[in-house]
Amino acid sequence: MRITTRSRYGTRMMVELAVHHEKGPVQLGEIARRQKLSVKYLEQLIIPLKKAGLIKSHRGARGGYALARSPEEITVWEVVSILEGDEGVTPCVHYPDLCEMSPICPTRDVWDLLTEVIRETLARITIADLARKYQERLKLCEDLRKDKALGSPLKGGKAPSSDDKNR
C-alpha cells in the first residue's frame, strides 16, 4: 500500500468537497484552484471515487461534484483503498504466493503488522475530521494575514525595538 499522489490529491479533493458539503456541488476547476492541483488529474480521480459511491455529479449551470455520503461516514482508508487498492505495504502481504520465502520469511510479520496499523489508523480518520482541521488552518492563516497587514507585533508585524521600551 503506497500512498501516492492519487491518494494524497484524492483525499484533498474529498476534503474540499466536505468543506462545501452543505453548500452544494463544487466544480473541479474550483477545487483545482483552491488545492493547486491539475483539473486533468482530478478528472482521473473522480472516476473511481464516483464508481465507489463516494462522489456524485450534478449537471447544469450550477453543477459540479459533491460527496454522495456525509463526510462523517467516509474514512481516509476508504479513499486510499479505492485509489490505491487494498494491498499491503509489500506485495507479499496481499499475495504471499509471489515469494517462495513467504512461509518462512523473517520480515513478513513486520510488513503484515505495518499494513494493519496503517489501515486501522486511516479507518479511524474521517473526511470530516480532515475538513475541520483544514478549516481551522485556513482561519488561522487568514487571521495571521490580517494581523500582519495591520502591523501587529504579536503576529508577524514589526516588533517594538528596545528603544521603544525605554520611552
N, C-alpha and C positions, 0 to 999 in steps of 0.2 A: 504494500500500500504506500505508494509515493504520494506526497502532497504536491501536486504540480500546479502550474498556473491555472489549469482547468478548475481545480478545487478552490484555489485562492480567489480567483476572479469570480467564479460562480457563487461563492459564498458572499463576496462583496456585493454582487448583483442582488442576491436574495436579501441581504441586509437593507439595501436601498429600497427594495420593494416592501419590506417590512415597515420601514420608516413611513412610507406612504400608504400603508395598508388601509387605513380608514379614509383616505382622501381620494382613492380611485386609481385607475390604471396609470402607468408611467411609460413613456416612450423610451425605447432603447437608447436613442440619441441623448436623452436627458440623463439616463443612468451612466452612459459612457462619459459624458461631460463631467458629471459630479465625481465619478470614480477614476477619471483619467485613464479610461480603457478604450479599446477599439470596438466600434459598433459591430464590425465584421466578426470579431472574436466572440462577442456576446451573442450574436446570432447563432453561432455554433453551439453555445452552451444552453441556449433556450430550448433547443430541440429535445435533448434527453430529459431535462427538468420538466418540460411540458408533458412528454410521454409518461413520465412517472407520476404525474398528477400534482406536482408541487406548484406549477405556474399555469395560469390560464391567460388567454389572449382576448382582447376586446377590439372589435373593429370600429371603424368610423373616425370622424374628425377628433374626437376626444378619446380615441382608443389607445391601446398600449398593452402593457402586461401588468398582471397583479398576482399576488400569491393566491393559490387555489384553496389554501387552508390558513388557519390562524398561525401567525408567526410563533406562538407559544407551543404549537403542535409539531413544528418542523425542527429537527435537530441538525446540527452541523454534520453528524455522522450520515444522515440521510443524503445530504447534498454531496458529501465526499464519496460515498459509496456509489451514488448514481453517476457521478462524473469520472470516477477513477476505477470503479469495480470494487469487489469485496475481497480482494486478495490480501495476503499478509505482507509484512514488511520485506519478506524474501519470498520468491516463488515457491519454495519448498513448503511453506506454511500452508498454502492453499492446495498445492499439487505435490504431495510427498513422493509420488512416483517419478518425478522428474530427476531425482537424485538417488543413486544406488546406496548412498551413505545415510539416507533419511532414517532408516530404522535404528541406526546406532550413532547418529550424528551428535557430537558433543555440544553443539551450539543450538540445535533446533529448539530446545525448550526455551532458550532465551528469546528467540525470534517469535515463538508462539506467545510467550508472555507479553512481549513488547506490543505485538499486534493486538492482543486483548486489552491491554492498558489504553492504547490509542483509541480503539473502538469505544470502550467504556467512557473515556473522557469526552470524546466528541459526541457521544449519545446523551450526555448529561447537559450539554450546552445547546440552548435553543437559538434560533434565529432572532427571537425576541430579546434574548439576553444580549446578543451582539448589537442589536439595534439600539437598545437602551444605552449601552456603553458608548456607541458611536455618537448618539445624540448628546450625551454628556460631554464628549470630547469636542464636538462641534461648538457647543455652547461655550466651553472653556476657551477655545481658540478665538471665538468671536469676542468674548469678554476681554481677552488679552489684547486683541487688536484695538478695541475701543479704548482700553486703558493706555495703550501705547500712543494712540492718536491724541489722547488728552494730556499726555506727558506725565502720567502718574509715576512717581519714583518707585512705587512698590511693584509695579508690574510692567517693566520694560521702558519706562520713561527715564529721564535724566535723574540720577541720584544726587542728593544735595552734597556739596563739597564740604570739607572740614571748615572752610572759611564761612560758609553759610551758618554753621552751627555756632560759631563764635560771635555772631552778630546780635 
